Amino acid sequence: MTLDEFKKLCKKEIFPVGMSQLLKALWYDARGDWDTAHSIVQDISEPDGSWIHAYLHRQEGDLANAAYWYGQAGKHKPDISLHEEWEQIVSAILYKS
């Protein structure tokens, strides 16, 4: 799946069966449902889950919490827009799939 294909999925009313929880969190975020996205990543202990968690707290404006989660993900807060980071995360996860 490509980034553009995933973006099209984000416009559908129902999340596709069989996709990862990581992508599900990003799907909810793209639809403006921060709370559900955050709830999903709280239960994912792998680095990509921490990366999404960091991104969500950065989006929220809680930079101290974001910094903690970037550290858990082995990353630094990026100097790019939130939109660009979302695309970067989605692309990285799709590449691993």
MDAnalysis code that builds the backbone (N, CA, C; Angstrom):
import MDAnalysis as mda
import numpy as np

u = mda.Universe.empty(291, n_residues=97, atom_resindex=np.repeat(np.arange(97), 3), trajectory=True)
u.add_TopologyAttr("name", ["N", "CA", "C"] * 97)
u.add_TopologyAttr("resid", np.arange(1, 98))
u.add_TopologyAttr("resname", ["MET", "THR", "LEU", "ASP", "GLU", "PHE", "LYS", "LYS", "LEU", "CYS", "LYS", "LYS", "GLU", "ILE", "PHE", "PRO", "VAL", "GLY", "MET", "SER", "GLN", "LEU", "LEU", "LYS", "ALA", "LEU", "TRP", "TYR", "ASP", "ALA", "ARG", "GLY", "ASP", "TRP", "ASP", "THR", "ALA", "HIS", "SER", "ILE", "VAL", "GLN", "ASP", "ILE", "SER", "GLU", "PRO", "ASP", "GLY", "SER", "TRP", "ILE", "HIS", "ALA", "TYR", "LEU", "HIS", "ARG", "GLN", "GLU", "GLY", "ASP", "LEU", "ALA", "ASN", "ALA", "ALA", "TYR", "TRP", "TYR", "GLY", "GLN", "ALA", "GLY", "LYS", "HIS", "LYS", "PRO", "ASP", "ILE", "SER", "LEU", "HIS", "GLU", "GLU", "TRP", "GLU", "GLN", "ILE", "VAL", "SER", "ALA", "ILE", "LEU", "TYR", "LYS", "SER"])
u.atoms.positions = np.array([
    [0.849, -1.174, 0.000],
    [0.000, 0.000, 0.000],
    [0.896, 1.238, 0.000],
    [0.449, 2.270, -0.685],
    [1.200, 3.522, -0.733],
    [0.608, 4.538, 0.237],
    [1.343, 5.600, 0.455],
    [0.851, 6.690, 1.296],
    [-0.447, 7.243, 0.731],
    [-0.505, 7.474, -0.572],
    [-1.722, 8.013, -1.185],
    [-2.909, 7.070, -1.018],
    [-2.672, 5.779, -1.128],
    [-3.757, 4.809, -0.918],
    [-4.242, 4.853, 0.527],
    [-3.309, 4.987, 1.474],
    [-3.707, 5.065, 2.873],
    [-4.512, 6.347, 3.135],
    [-4.082, 7.440, 2.526],
    [-4.827, 8.697, 2.687],
    [-6.264, 8.545, 2.192],
    [-6.455, 7.806, 1.113],
    [-7.816, 7.564, 0.607],
    [-8.617, 6.730, 1.595],
    [-7.960, 5.753, 2.232],
    [-8.635, 4.937, 3.246],
    [-9.107, 5.781, 4.430],
    [-8.372, 6.844, 4.704],
    [-8.719, 7.705, 5.842],
    [-10.033, 8.449, 5.614],
    [-10.509, 8.460, 4.403],
    [-11.779, 9.123, 4.091],
    [-12.961, 8.170, 4.189],
    [-12.674, 6.884, 4.331],
    [-13.744, 5.890, 4.456],
    [-14.274, 5.889, 5.888],
    [-15.505, 5.476, 6.039],
    [-16.172, 5.515, 7.341],
    [-15.719, 4.414, 8.296],
    [-15.219, 3.314, 7.750],
    [-14.838, 2.164, 8.582],
    [-13.389, 1.807, 8.306],
    [-12.630, 1.591, 9.376],
    [-11.238, 1.181, 9.237],
    [-11.183, -0.228, 8.662],
    [-10.351, -0.449, 7.647],
    [-10.266, -1.769, 7.008],
    [-9.791, -2.857, 7.962],
    [-10.406, -4.002, 7.881],
    [-10.039, -5.163, 8.691],
    [-8.659, -5.645, 8.266],
    [-7.875, -6.082, 9.232],
    [-6.599, -6.712, 8.938],
    [-5.395, -5.782, 8.930],
    [-5.607, -4.507, 9.159],
    [-4.482, -3.577, 9.195],
    [-4.005, -3.428, 10.638],
    [-2.779, -2.975, 10.792],
    [-2.159, -2.898, 12.113],
    [-2.802, -1.846, 13.008],
    [-2.609, -2.024, 14.296],
    [-3.071, -1.040, 15.272],
    [-2.357, 0.295, 15.082],
    [-1.106, 0.244, 14.644],
    [-0.351, 1.469, 14.377],
    [-1.064, 2.298, 13.305],
    [-1.428, 1.645, 12.206],
    [-2.137, 2.351, 11.135],
    [-3.533, 2.768, 11.578],
    [-4.134, 1.963, 12.425],
    [-5.462, 2.320, 12.940],
    [-5.391, 3.616, 13.740],
    [-4.373, 3.771, 14.560],
    [-4.204, 5.006, 15.335],
    [-4.023, 6.196, 14.403],
    [-3.219, 6.027, 13.369],
    [-2.990, 7.107, 12.416],
    [-4.242, 7.407, 11.601],
    [-5.042, 6.392, 11.326],
    [-6.319, 6.561, 10.621],
    [-7.247, 7.435, 11.451],
    [-7.359, 7.112, 12.741],
    [-8.219, 7.918, 13.618],
    [-7.692, 9.345, 13.729],
    [-6.384, 9.489, 13.826],
    [-5.817, 10.835, 13.900],
    [-6.145, 11.638, 12.648],
    [-6.021, 11.017, 11.484],
    [-6.320, 11.709, 10.229],
    [-7.770, 12.157, 10.162],
    [-8.629, 11.466, 10.884],
    [-10.049, 11.788, 10.899],
    [-10.402, 12.764, 12.026],
    [-9.373, 13.234, 12.728],
    [-9.596, 14.221, 13.782],
    [-9.984, 13.647, 15.129],
    [-9.813, 12.342, 15.306],
    [-10.176, 11.692, 16.569],
    [-8.903, 11.399, 17.375],
    [-8.362, 12.462, 17.974],
    [-7.127, 12.369, 18.746],
    [-7.270, 11.386, 19.901],
    [-8.395, 11.438, 20.602],
    [-8.582, 10.595, 21.784],
    [-8.498, 9.103, 21.459],
    [-9.153, 8.685, 20.389],
    [-9.102, 7.269, 20.021],
    [-7.701, 6.889, 19.562],
    [-7.075, 7.748, 18.767],
    [-5.703, 7.479, 18.326],
    [-4.781, 7.315, 19.530],
    [-4.920, 8.208, 20.490],
    [-4.085, 8.162, 21.693],
    [-4.366, 6.905, 22.507],
    [-5.620, 6.555, 22.632],
    [-5.996, 5.352, 23.377],
    [-5.364, 4.103, 22.765],
    [-5.325, 4.049, 21.450],
    [-4.736, 2.888, 20.758],
    [-3.235, 2.811, 21.026],
    [-2.519, 3.910, 20.871],
    [-1.054, 3.839, 20.997],
    [-0.593, 3.654, 22.431],
    [-1.435, 3.972, 23.385],
    [-1.050, 3.751, 24.787],
    [-0.780, 2.280, 25.069],
    [-1.383, 1.410, 24.278],
    [-1.234, -0.033, 24.483],
    [-0.188, -0.671, 23.565],
    [0.571, 0.151, 22.827],
    [1.587, -0.378, 21.910],
    [2.964, 0.005, 22.450],
    [3.737, -1.007, 22.830],
    [5.023, -0.737, 23.484],
    [6.208, -0.713, 22.523],
    [5.993, -0.951, 21.260],
    [7.105, -0.955, 20.306],
    [7.486, 0.476, 19.910],
    [8.682, 0.672, 19.364],
    [9.149, 2.021, 19.026],
    [8.217, 2.823, 18.110],
    [7.608, 2.171, 17.125],
    [6.700, 2.916, 16.248],
    [5.469, 3.411, 16.997],
    [5.022, 2.641, 17.974],
    [3.910, 3.098, 18.813],
    [4.317, 4.308, 19.633],
    [5.539, 4.304, 20.131],
    [6.058, 5.446, 20.883],
    [6.208, 6.667, 19.981],
    [6.593, 6.432, 18.736],
    [6.723, 7.534, 17.779],
    [5.369, 8.202, 17.534],
    [4.350, 7.375, 17.310],
    [3.005, 7.932, 17.122],
    [2.559, 8.650, 18.379],
    [2.842, 8.063, 19.527],
    [2.488, 8.663, 20.816],
    [3.142, 10.043, 20.938],
    [4.407, 10.128, 20.579],
    [5.129, 11.405, 20.622],
    [4.494, 12.415, 19.677],
    [4.222, 11.985, 18.464],
    [3.586, 12.851, 17.465],
    [2.257, 13.392, 17.991],
    [1.457, 12.525, 18.598],
    [0.150, 12.958, 19.112],
    [0.304, 14.000, 20.217],
    [1.274, 13.806, 21.106],
    [1.477, 14.801, 22.171],
    [2.067, 16.093, 21.603],
    [2.875, 15.982, 20.574],
    [3.365, 17.190, 19.898],
    [2.185, 17.952, 19.290],
    [1.289, 17.217, 18.667],
    [0.088, 17.825, 18.076],
    [-0.759, 18.508, 19.150],
    [-0.842, 17.882, 20.299],
    [-1.619, 18.410, 21.421],
    [-0.970, 19.656, 22.015],
    [0.334, 19.807, 21.792],
    [1.053, 20.936, 22.369],
    [1.744, 20.593, 23.676],
    [1.706, 19.324, 24.083],
    [2.363, 18.870, 25.305],
    [3.775, 18.412, 24.938],
    [4.665, 19.383, 24.772],
    [6.000, 19.093, 24.254],
    [6.874, 18.309, 25.215],
    [6.662, 18.472, 26.512],
    [7.443, 17.697, 27.478],
    [7.093, 16.212, 27.366],
    [5.809, 15.924, 27.283],
    [5.373, 14.541, 27.127],
    [5.817, 13.998, 25.773],
    [5.736, 14.822, 24.735],
    [6.191, 14.409, 23.407],
    [7.675, 14.054, 23.451],
    [8.471, 14.869, 24.128],
    [9.918, 14.613, 24.213],
    [10.191, 13.257, 24.857],
    [9.443, 12.929, 25.905],
    [9.588, 11.626, 26.557],
    [9.341, 10.505, 25.549],
    [8.243, 10.605, 24.792],
    [7.885, 9.542, 23.858],
    [8.814, 9.482, 22.657],
    [9.322, 10.632, 22.215],
    [10.344, 10.588, 21.159],
    [11.559, 9.811, 21.668],
    [11.935, 10.034, 22.916],
    [13.048, 9.293, 23.509],
    [12.777, 7.800, 23.543],
    [11.551, 7.413, 23.900],
    [11.174, 5.999, 23.930],
    [11.235, 5.376, 22.528],
    [10.973, 6.216, 21.526],
    [11.011, 5.747, 20.136],
    [12.421, 5.785, 19.551],
    [13.373, 6.357, 20.301],
    [14.737, 6.493, 19.794],
    [14.853, 7.589, 18.750],
    [14.020, 8.617, 18.891],
    [13.988, 9.708, 17.917],
    [14.062, 11.051, 18.629],
    [14.304, 12.081, 17.848],
    [14.279, 13.457, 18.338],
    [13.069, 14.148, 17.726],
    [12.571, 15.164, 18.411],
    [11.454, 15.938, 17.867],
    [11.884, 16.501, 16.517],
    [11.102, 16.212, 15.473],
    [11.488, 16.685, 14.146],
    [11.200, 18.171, 13.960],
    [11.914, 18.747, 13.042],
    [11.723, 20.160, 12.721],
    [10.943, 20.270, 11.407],
    [9.804, 19.565, 11.375],
    [8.917, 19.578, 10.213],
    [7.494, 19.784, 10.710],
    [6.583, 20.038, 9.803],
    [5.187, 20.234, 10.201],
    [4.586, 18.927, 10.714],
    [3.500, 19.037, 11.442],
    [2.790, 17.852, 11.911],
    [2.306, 17.015, 10.732],
    [1.823, 17.675, 9.706],
    [1.363, 16.964, 8.510],
    [2.502, 16.156, 7.892],
    [3.666, 16.768, 7.788],
    [4.819, 16.061, 7.219],
    [5.249, 14.898, 8.103],
    [5.172, 15.094, 9.407],
    [5.545, 13.990, 10.299],
    [4.549, 12.852, 10.185],
    [3.254, 13.167, 10.115],
    [2.238, 12.127, 9.950],
    [2.548, 11.304, 8.703],
    [2.841, 11.980, 7.604],
    [3.169, 11.274, 6.363],
    [4.437, 10.433, 6.518],
    [5.406, 10.962, 7.238],
    [6.663, 10.237, 7.467],
    [6.398, 8.966, 8.276],
    [5.580, 9.076, 9.300],
    [5.269, 7.903, 10.131],
    [4.512, 6.862, 9.320],
    [3.466, 7.302, 8.627],
    [2.677, 6.366, 7.811],
    [3.579, 5.668, 6.797],
    [4.401, 6.431, 6.104],
    [5.290, 5.850, 5.090],
    [6.236, 4.825, 5.701],
    [6.790, 5.120, 6.863],
    [7.708, 4.193, 7.524],
    [7.001, 2.897, 7.906],
    [5.789, 3.013, 8.416],
    [5.049, 1.815, 8.822],
    [4.623, 1.000, 7.598],
    [4.162, 1.678, 6.560],
    [3.772, 0.964, 5.341],
    [4.982, 0.268, 4.711],
    [6.141, 0.882, 4.774],
    [7.349, 0.300, 4.210],
    [7.706, -1.006, 4.925],
    [7.469, -1.050, 6.232],
    [7.787, -2.256, 7.019],
    [6.765, -3.357, 6.822],
    [5.587, -2.993, 6.327],
    [4.498, -3.993, 6.185],
    [4.711, -4.916, 5.017],
])
